[in-house]
Amino acid sequence: MALAALMIDSIAPAVAQQAVAQQADAPAKTRIPRAPKRYKGREIAVTMHYMGAPWLVRESRQREEDCAMLLEALNIKPGQTVCDLGCGNGFYTLQLAKLVGEQGKVLAVDIQPEMLHLLDERAKAEQITNIEPVSGTQVDPGLEPQSVDLILLVDVYHEFSHPHQMLQAMRRSLKPGGRIALAEFREEDPTVPIKPLHKMSKKQILKEFPPNGLKLVEEFDKLPWQHLMFFERVEMP
């Protein structure tokens, strides 16, 4: 764990430089606005670089986080359209694809093409064909309006450089009755061995989601290290 944290910290400046370069190259009409350093009092963490991808599929992850329990709590149905937002190299994406079945679809969104390439290699190796990779941006996951039954965010939301824009985009993409499932390491628990910058409290989460038209509808508190909170869209005045 400590080695992985050190590796992520060492490549964080490269992520920031890459983001600056992408912004400079973007057309004026699609240029990403300057990222805030904080959102509603929370310091925003730097996005994990693709060079840290092996940590996402570490052997100890199931034991530490009980990923199988998280997946069961999502209550996914065959035929659904599910988005793995911030999918990385596909640790959850491949499992979601099996749960939605051949009639369903998983939209795998990431802002790093290298992550999507790693996901594609893993999907081909397992002969999984119901995954659609989506190259998102820092302000737009690239999802069609009212197209998704569930958006899964596992330990990624706290790294979104533009959380307001992303929350609004996610809200627009939900089907009627669609949900966002947010998993974040518990800031309230000092025994969770994750750096504070990469944790979130329930109090902070509720400062950020409801003001963006998303109401808390369910909480699952049985995971070893993480909050799991479910949100649905509400109409804004």
C-alpha positions as a Markdown table, in Angstrom:
| # | Residue | x | y | z |
|---|---|---|---|---|
| 1 | Met | 0.0 | 0.0 | 0.0 |
| 2 | Ala | 2.7 | 2.5 | 1.0 |
| 3 | Leu | 4.7 | 1.7 | -2.2 |
| 4 | Ala | 1.6 | 2.3 | -4.3 |
| 5 | Ala | 1.0 | 5.6 | -2.6 |
| 6 | Leu | 4.5 | 6.7 | -3.2 |
| 7 | Met | 4.3 | 5.7 | -6.9 |
| 8 | Ile | 1.1 | 7.7 | -7.3 |
| 9 | Asp | 2.5 | 10.7 | -5.6 |
| 10 | Ser | 5.6 | 10.6 | -7.9 |
| 11 | Ile | 3.6 | 10.6 | -11.1 |
| 12 | Ala | 1.1 | 13.2 | -10.0 |
| 13 | Pro | 3.1 | 16.1 | -11.5 |
| 14 | Ala | 3.1 | 14.3 | -14.9 |
| 15 | Val | -0.7 | 14.2 | -14.8 |
| 16 | Ala | -1.0 | 17.9 | -14.1 |
| 17 | Gln | 1.4 | 18.6 | -17.0 |
| 18 | Gln | -0.6 | 16.4 | -19.3 |
| 19 | Ala | -3.8 | 18.2 | -18.4 |
| 20 | Val | -2.2 | 21.6 | -19.1 |
| 21 | Ala | -1.0 | 20.3 | -22.5 |
| 22 | Gln | -4.4 | 19.0 | -23.4 |
| 23 | Gln | -6.0 | 22.3 | -22.5 |
| 24 | Ala | -3.6 | 24.3 | -24.6 |
| 25 | Asp | -4.2 | 22.0 | -27.6 |
| 26 | Ala | -8.0 | 22.0 | -27.4 |
| 27 | Pro | -10.1 | 24.2 | -29.7 |
| 28 | Ala | -11.4 | 27.4 | -28.1 |
| 29 | Lys | -15.0 | 26.2 | -28.0 |
| 30 | Thr | -14.1 | 23.0 | -26.2 |
| 31 | Arg | -11.3 | 24.3 | -24.0 |
| 32 | Ile | -11.5 | 23.0 | -20.4 |
| 33 | Pro | -11.9 | 25.8 | -17.9 |
| 34 | Arg | -9.3 | 26.2 | -15.3 |
| 35 | Ala | -9.7 | 23.7 | -12.5 |
| 36 | Pro | -10.5 | 24.9 | -9.0 |
| 37 | Lys | -8.2 | 23.8 | -6.2 |
| 38 | Arg | -11.1 | 23.2 | -3.9 |
| 39 | Tyr | -14.8 | 22.4 | -4.2 |
| 40 | Lys | -17.2 | 23.3 | -1.3 |
| 41 | Gly | -14.3 | 23.3 | 1.1 |
| 42 | Arg | -12.6 | 20.0 | -0.1 |
| 43 | Glu | -9.2 | 19.9 | -1.6 |
| 44 | Ile | -9.4 | 18.2 | -5.0 |
| 45 | Ala | -7.0 | 15.3 | -5.5 |
| 46 | Val | -4.9 | 14.8 | -8.6 |
| 47 | Thr | -6.1 | 12.1 | -11.0 |
| 48 | Met | -4.3 | 8.7 | -10.7 |
| 49 | His | -1.9 | 8.3 | -13.7 |
| 50 | Tyr | -2.2 | 5.2 | -15.9 |
| 51 | Met | 1.3 | 4.1 | -14.7 |
| 52 | Gly | -0.4 | 3.4 | -11.3 |
| 53 | Ala | -2.9 | 1.0 | -13.0 |
| 54 | Pro | -1.4 | -2.2 | -11.5 |
| 55 | Trp | -2.6 | -1.1 | -8.1 |
| 56 | Leu | -6.2 | -1.2 | -9.3 |
| 57 | Val | -5.9 | -5.0 | -9.9 |
| 58 | Arg | -3.7 | -5.9 | -6.9 |
| 59 | Glu | -4.2 | -9.3 | -5.4 |
| 60 | Ser | -5.2 | -7.9 | -2.1 |
| 61 | Arg | -8.1 | -5.7 | -3.3 |
| 62 | Gln | -10.9 | -8.2 | -2.7 |
| 63 | Arg | -9.6 | -8.9 | 0.8 |
| 64 | Glu | -9.3 | -5.2 | 1.6 |
| 65 | Glu | -12.4 | -3.7 | 0.0 |
| 66 | Asp | -14.8 | -6.7 | -0.4 |
| 67 | Cys | -15.4 | -5.9 | -4.0 |
| 68 | Ala | -17.8 | -8.8 | -4.4 |
| 69 | Met | -20.0 | -7.4 | -1.7 |
| 70 | Leu | -20.0 | -4.0 | -3.4 |
| 71 | Leu | -21.1 | -5.5 | -6.7 |
| 72 | Glu | -23.9 | -7.4 | -5.0 |
| 73 | Ala | -25.1 | -4.2 | -3.3 |
| 74 | Leu | -25.5 | -2.5 | -6.7 |
| 75 | Asn | -28.4 | -4.9 | -7.5 |
| 76 | Ile | -27.6 | -4.9 | -11.3 |
| 77 | Lys | -30.1 | -6.5 | -13.6 |
| 78 | Pro | -29.5 | -8.2 | -16.9 |
| 79 | Gly | -30.1 | -5.9 | -19.9 |
| 80 | Gln | -29.2 | -2.7 | -18.1 |
| 81 | Thr | -26.9 | 0.0 | -19.3 |
| 82 | Val | -24.3 | 0.7 | -16.7 |
| 83 | Cys | -21.5 | 3.2 | -16.7 |
| 84 | Asp | -18.2 | 2.6 | -15.0 |
| 85 | Leu | -17.0 | 6.2 | -14.7 |
| 86 | Gly | -13.3 | 6.5 | -14.2 |
| 87 | Cys | -13.0 | 2.8 | -15.2 |
| 88 | Gly | -9.2 | 2.7 | -15.3 |
| 89 | Asn | -8.0 | -0.6 | -16.6 |
| 90 | Gly | -11.4 | -2.3 | -16.0 |
| 91 | Phe | -11.2 | -4.0 | -12.6 |
| 92 | Tyr | -15.0 | -3.4 | -12.2 |
| 93 | Thr | -15.9 | -3.0 | -15.8 |
| 94 | Leu | -15.3 | -6.6 | -16.7 |
| 95 | Gln | -17.4 | -7.8 | -13.8 |
| 96 | Leu | -20.2 | -5.4 | -14.6 |
| 97 | Ala | -20.2 | -6.6 | -18.2 |
| 98 | Lys | -20.9 | -10.2 | -16.9 |
| 99 | Leu | -23.7 | -8.9 | -14.6 |
| 100 | Val | -25.6 | -7.0 | -17.3 |
| 101 | Gly | -25.3 | -9.9 | -19.8 |
| 102 | Glu | -25.4 | -10.0 | -23.5 |
| 103 | Gln | -28.4 | -7.8 | -23.7 |
| 104 | Gly | -26.9 | -5.2 | -21.5 |
| 105 | Lys | -24.0 | -2.8 | -22.0 |
| 106 | Val | -21.2 | -1.2 | -20.0 |
| 107 | Leu | -20.0 | 2.3 | -20.9 |
| 108 | Ala | -16.4 | 2.4 | -19.7 |
| 109 | Val | -15.4 | 6.1 | -19.3 |
| 110 | Asp | -11.9 | 7.4 | -18.7 |
| 111 | Ile | -10.0 | 10.5 | -19.6 |
| 112 | Gln | -6.7 | 8.6 | -20.2 |
| 113 | Pro | -6.6 | 6.7 | -23.5 |
| 114 | Glu | -3.9 | 4.5 | -22.0 |
| 115 | Met | -6.3 | 3.3 | -19.4 |
| 116 | Leu | -8.9 | 2.5 | -22.1 |
| 117 | His | -6.2 | 0.6 | -24.0 |
| 118 | Leu | -5.4 | -1.5 | -20.9 |
| 119 | Leu | -9.1 | -2.2 | -20.5 |
| 120 | Asp | -9.5 | -3.2 | -24.1 |
| 121 | Glu | -6.6 | -5.7 | -23.8 |
| 122 | Arg | -8.2 | -7.3 | -20.7 |
| 123 | Ala | -11.7 | -7.5 | -22.3 |
| 124 | Lys | -10.3 | -9.2 | -25.4 |
| 125 | Ala | -8.4 | -11.7 | -23.3 |
| 126 | Glu | -11.7 | -12.6 | -21.5 |
| 127 | Gln | -13.7 | -12.4 | -24.8 |
| 128 | Ile | -16.1 | -9.9 | -23.4 |
| 129 | Thr | -17.8 | -7.9 | -26.1 |
| 130 | Asn | -20.5 | -5.8 | -24.4 |
| 131 | Ile | -18.2 | -3.0 | -23.2 |
| 132 | Glu | -18.2 | 0.3 | -25.0 |
| 133 | Pro | -15.1 | 2.5 | -24.3 |
| 134 | Val | -15.8 | 6.2 | -24.0 |
| 135 | Ser | -13.1 | 8.8 | -24.0 |
| 136 | Gly | -14.4 | 11.5 | -21.6 |
| 137 | Thr | -13.0 | 14.9 | -20.7 |
| 138 | Gln | -12.5 | 16.6 | -17.3 |
| 139 | Val | -15.9 | 18.3 | -17.6 |
| 140 | Asp | -18.0 | 15.7 | -19.6 |
| 141 | Pro | -18.1 | 11.9 | -19.4 |
| 142 | Gly | -19.6 | 11.8 | -22.9 |
| 143 | Leu | -22.9 | 10.1 | -22.0 |
| 144 | Glu | -26.1 | 10.6 | -23.9 |
| 145 | Pro | -29.0 | 12.3 | -22.0 |
| 146 | Gln | -31.2 | 9.8 | -20.1 |
| 147 | Ser | -29.3 | 6.8 | -21.3 |
| 148 | Val | -27.9 | 5.1 | -18.2 |
| 149 | Asp | -29.5 | 2.9 | -15.5 |
| 150 | Leu | -26.5 | 3.1 | -13.1 |
| 151 | Ile | -23.3 | 5.1 | -12.9 |
| 152 | Leu | -20.6 | 3.5 | -10.7 |
| 153 | Leu | -17.9 | 5.7 | -9.2 |
| 154 | Val | -15.4 | 3.8 | -7.2 |
| 155 | Asp | -12.7 | 5.8 | -5.5 |
| 156 | Val | -12.6 | 8.3 | -8.4 |
| 157 | Tyr | -15.0 | 11.2 | -7.7 |
| 158 | His | -12.7 | 12.9 | -5.3 |
| 159 | Glu | -10.2 | 13.2 | -8.2 |
| 160 | Phe | -12.5 | 14.9 | -10.6 |
| 161 | Ser | -10.9 | 18.2 | -11.4 |
| 162 | His | -14.3 | 19.8 | -12.2 |
| 163 | Pro | -16.8 | 18.2 | -9.9 |
| 164 | His | -19.7 | 20.6 | -10.5 |
| 165 | Gln | -19.6 | 20.1 | -14.3 |
| 166 | Met | -19.3 | 16.3 | -13.9 |
| 167 | Leu | -22.2 | 16.1 | -11.4 |
| 168 | Gln | -24.4 | 18.1 | -13.8 |
| 169 | Ala | -23.4 | 15.8 | -16.8 |
| 170 | Met | -24.0 | 12.7 | -14.8 |
| 171 | Arg | -27.4 | 13.9 | -13.7 |
| 172 | Arg | -28.4 | 14.6 | -17.3 |
| 173 | Ser | -27.4 | 11.1 | -18.3 |
| 174 | Leu | -29.5 | 9.2 | -15.9 |
| 175 | Lys | -32.7 | 7.5 | -17.1 |
| 176 | Pro | -35.8 | 8.0 | -15.0 |
| 177 | Gly | -35.2 | 6.1 | -11.8 |
| 178 | Gly | -31.5 | 5.8 | -12.7 |
| 179 | Arg | -28.9 | 5.9 | -9.9 |
| 180 | Ile | -25.4 | 7.0 | -9.2 |
| 181 | Ala | -23.5 | 4.6 | -6.9 |
| 182 | Leu | -20.7 | 6.4 | -5.1 |
| 183 | Ala | -17.9 | 4.5 | -3.3 |
| 184 | Glu | -15.3 | 6.5 | -1.4 |
| 185 | Phe | -12.9 | 5.6 | 1.3 |
| 186 | Arg | -14.2 | 6.7 | 4.7 |
| 187 | Glu | -12.6 | 9.9 | 6.0 |
| 188 | Glu | -14.3 | 9.3 | 9.4 |
| 189 | Asp | -12.4 | 6.1 | 10.0 |
| 190 | Pro | -8.7 | 6.7 | 10.8 |
| 191 | Thr | -8.0 | 2.9 | 10.5 |
| 192 | Val | -8.6 | 3.0 | 6.8 |
| 193 | Pro | -5.0 | 3.1 | 5.5 |
| 194 | Ile | -5.5 | 5.6 | 2.7 |
| 195 | Lys | -4.1 | 9.2 | 2.6 |
| 196 | Pro | -6.7 | 11.8 | 3.8 |
| 197 | Leu | -6.7 | 13.5 | 0.4 |
| 198 | His | -8.1 | 10.3 | -1.1 |
| 199 | Lys | -10.9 | 9.9 | 1.5 |
| 200 | Met | -14.4 | 11.5 | 1.8 |
| 201 | Ser | -16.8 | 11.9 | 4.6 |
| 202 | Lys | -20.5 | 11.5 | 4.3 |
| 203 | Lys | -20.9 | 15.1 | 5.4 |
| 204 | Gln | -18.7 | 16.3 | 2.6 |
| 205 | Ile | -20.5 | 14.1 | 0.0 |
| 206 | Leu | -23.8 | 15.6 | 1.1 |
| 207 | Lys | -22.4 | 19.1 | 0.6 |
| 208 | Glu | -21.7 | 18.3 | -3.0 |
| 209 | Phe | -24.3 | 16.0 | -4.5 |
| 210 | Pro | -27.7 | 17.4 | -3.4 |
| 211 | Pro | -26.9 | 21.0 | -4.5 |
| 212 | Asn | -26.4 | 19.5 | -7.9 |
| 213 | Gly | -29.9 | 18.0 | -8.2 |
| 214 | Leu | -29.0 | 14.6 | -6.8 |
| 215 | Lys | -30.8 | 13.2 | -3.7 |
| 216 | Leu | -29.6 | 10.5 | -1.4 |
| 217 | Val | -31.9 | 7.5 | -1.7 |
| 218 | Glu | -29.9 | 4.6 | -0.1 |
| 219 | Glu | -26.8 | 3.9 | 1.9 |
| 220 | Phe | -24.8 | 0.6 | 2.2 |
| 221 | Asp | -22.5 | 0.6 | 5.3 |
| 222 | Lys | -21.2 | -2.9 | 5.3 |
| 223 | Leu | -18.0 | -2.4 | 3.2 |
| 224 | Pro | -14.7 | -2.7 | 5.1 |
| 225 | Trp | -13.2 | 0.6 | 4.0 |
| 226 | Gln | -15.7 | 2.5 | 1.9 |
| 227 | His | -18.9 | 4.4 | 2.0 |
| 228 | Leu | -21.4 | 3.3 | -0.6 |
| 229 | Met | -24.1 | 5.9 | -1.3 |
| 230 | Phe | -26.8 | 5.9 | -3.9 |
| 231 | Phe | -28.2 | 9.0 | -5.5 |
| 232 | Glu | -31.1 | 9.7 | -7.9 |
| 233 | Arg | -31.9 | 12.8 | -10.0 |
| 234 | Val | -34.3 | 15.4 | -8.8 |
| 235 | Glu | -35.7 | 18.3 | -10.8 |
| 236 | Met | -33.9 | 21.6 | -10.2 |
| 237 | Pro | -36.0 | 24.7 | -9.7 |
